[in-house]
């Protein structure tokens, strides 16, 4: 049986590695096609009125805008 903590830690570590390298394609590839991401920042940064991302194209656009707006993040 795979230890869920190790699996979760691995996914989180990979996500942070992609983020730190500014590898938006790598980040987006980690998400399933049926993703849902909700945040007030989505409305603010990419103008989706409901603050909901439900496809990889919008997720990629959101990550790019976050990195453009907050380059030291």
C-alpha positions in Angstrom: 0.0 0.0 0.0 1.3 3.5 -0.9 1.7 5.8 2.0 -0.8 8.6 1.3 1.5 11.1 3.1 4.4 10.3 0.9 2.2 10.6 -2.2 0.7 13.9 -1.1 4.1 15.3 -0.2 5.4 14.3 -3.6 2.6 16.0 -5.4 3.0 19.2 -3.3 6.8 19.2 -3.9 6.4 18.9 -7.6 3.8 21.7 -7.6 6.2 24.0 -5.7 9.1 23.0 -8.1 7.0 24.0 -11.1 5.9 27.2 -9.4 9.5 28.2 -8.5 10.7 27.5 -12.0 7.7 29.5 -13.4 6.8 26.4 -15.4 3.1 27.2 -16.0 2.7 24.3 -18.4 4.1 21.9 -15.8 1.7 23.3 -13.2 -1.4 23.0 -15.4 -0.4 19.5 -16.4 -0.8 18.4 -12.8 -4.5 19.2 -12.9 -7.3 17.0 -14.1 -9.5 18.2 -17.0 -12.4 18.3 -14.7 -10.8 20.8 -12.4 -12.6 23.5 -10.4 -10.7 26.3 -8.7 -12.6 29.1 -7.0 -11.0 32.3 -5.6 -11.8 36.0 -5.4 -8.5 36.6 -7.1 -9.7 34.9 -10.2 -12.3 37.6 -10.6 -9.8 40.3 -9.9 -7.0 39.0 -12.1 -8.7 37.5 -15.1 -12.2 38.8 -14.9 -14.3 35.7 -14.5 -17.4 37.0 -12.8 -18.1 33.9 -10.7 -14.5 33.5 -9.6 -14.5 29.9 -10.9 -11.9 28.3 -13.2 -13.1 25.0 -14.7 -10.7 24.4 -17.6 -7.0 24.3 -18.2 -6.9 27.2 -20.6 -8.3 29.6 -17.9 -6.1 28.0 -15.3 -3.0 28.7 -17.4 -4.1 32.3 -18.0 -4.7 32.7 -14.3 -1.3 31.4 -13.3 0.4 33.6 -15.9 -1.5 36.7 -14.6 -0.6 35.8 -11.0 3.1 35.6 -11.9 2.9 38.8 -13.9 1.1 40.7 -11.1 3.1 39.3 -8.2 6.6 38.4 -9.7 8.2 37.9 -6.2 5.5 35.4 -5.1 
